[in-house]
Amino acid sequence: MKYRDLFVTPPPGEAWEPKQQCLIWSANHEHAVAAIDDEIHPQAKCVWLEFEGLDVIYAYEKHWKTGNWKLVEEKTGHIPLVSNNPFKPDSESVFPINKY
């Protein structure tokens, strides 16, 4: 499954294009930037996606037991595309993009 597959339905109106990058979060709150056409990383627990031209972030979470993804929040704003581990900067990264 790819990050793009998480979009349930685009907002009504124009033919909205998804942004080509998304922000993924691990259980320990490490975050990384991923391409929406990448396979969902096994450590991803939350994904933020948005459409070009819209000021809305769509937050999806993975259910801890079933592993199914669900839209849990729509909020105003733009995704801060930053890869890091803000709470434990010196710890081992779970996302490969953060190991460089």
C-alpha positions as CSV (number, residue, x, y, z in Angstrom):
1,M,0.0,0.0,0.0
2,K,1.3,3.5,-0.9
3,Y,0.7,6.8,1.0
4,R,-1.4,8.0,-2.0
5,D,-3.8,5.1,-1.3
6,L,-4.8,6.6,2.1
7,F,-6.7,9.5,0.4
8,V,-10.4,8.4,0.8
9,T,-12.0,10.9,-1.5
10,P,-10.8,14.3,-2.8
11,P,-12.7,17.4,-1.7
12,P,-15.6,18.3,-3.9
13,G,-15.1,20.9,-6.7
14,E,-12.0,21.0,-8.8
15,A,-9.9,18.0,-9.7
16,W,-7.5,18.4,-6.8
17,E,-3.9,17.0,-7.1
18,P,-2.3,15.5,-4.1
19,K,1.0,17.1,-3.0
20,Q,3.9,14.8,-3.9
21,Q,5.3,14.7,-0.4
22,C,3.7,13.7,3.0
23,L,4.8,13.7,6.6
24,I,5.0,10.3,8.4
25,W,5.2,9.8,12.1
26,S,6.4,6.8,14.1
27,A,5.0,5.6,17.5
28,N,7.9,7.5,19.2
29,H,7.0,10.8,17.4
30,E,9.9,10.7,15.0
31,H,8.8,12.2,11.7
32,A,10.1,12.0,8.1
33,V,9.2,13.3,4.7
34,A,8.1,10.6,2.2
35,A,6.9,10.7,-1.4
36,I,3.2,9.9,-1.7
37,D,4.1,7.1,-4.2
38,D,6.4,5.3,-1.7
39,E,5.2,2.2,0.0
40,I,4.0,2.9,3.6
41,H,6.8,2.3,6.0
42,P,6.1,-0.4,8.6
43,Q,7.0,2.0,11.4
44,A,4.5,4.7,10.2
45,K,1.7,5.2,12.7
46,C,0.4,8.5,11.5
47,V,0.5,10.2,8.0
48,W,-0.3,13.8,7.1
49,L,-1.4,14.4,3.5
50,E,-2.6,17.5,1.6
51,F,-3.8,18.6,-1.8
52,E,-2.2,21.3,-3.9
53,G,-4.0,24.6,-3.5
54,L,-5.9,23.7,-0.3
55,D,-5.0,24.9,3.2
56,V,-6.0,21.6,4.8
57,I,-4.0,18.8,6.4
58,Y,-5.5,15.3,6.3
59,A,-4.2,13.2,9.2
60,Y,-4.5,9.4,9.0
61,E,-3.7,7.0,11.8
62,K,-3.0,3.3,11.8
63,H,-5.2,1.3,14.2
64,W,-2.9,-0.4,16.7
65,K,-4.7,-3.7,16.5
66,T,-6.1,-4.1,13.0
67,G,-3.5,-2.2,11.1
68,N,-6.2,-0.4,9.1
69,W,-5.7,3.3,8.3
70,K,-8.4,5.8,9.1
71,L,-8.8,9.5,8.5
72,V,-8.8,11.0,12.1
73,E,-8.5,14.7,11.5
74,E,-8.8,17.5,9.0
75,K,-7.1,20.7,10.1
76,T,-6.3,24.1,8.6
77,G,-2.6,24.6,7.7
78,H,0.3,23.2,5.6
79,I,2.5,20.3,6.4
80,P,5.9,21.2,7.9
81,L,8.1,19.0,5.8
82,V,10.9,18.2,8.2
83,S,12.6,14.9,9.0
84,N,13.8,14.5,12.6
85,N,13.3,13.0,16.0
86,P,12.4,16.0,18.1
87,F,12.1,14.2,21.4
88,K,15.2,11.9,21.2
89,P,17.5,13.5,18.7
90,D,20.4,11.2,19.5
91,S,18.4,8.0,19.3
92,E,18.4,5.4,16.5
93,S,16.1,6.5,13.7
94,V,13.3,4.1,12.5
95,F,12.9,5.8,9.1
96,P,15.8,5.2,6.7
97,I,15.6,8.8,5.4
98,N,16.6,10.1,8.8
99,K,19.8,7.9,9.0
100,Y,21.8,10.1,6.7
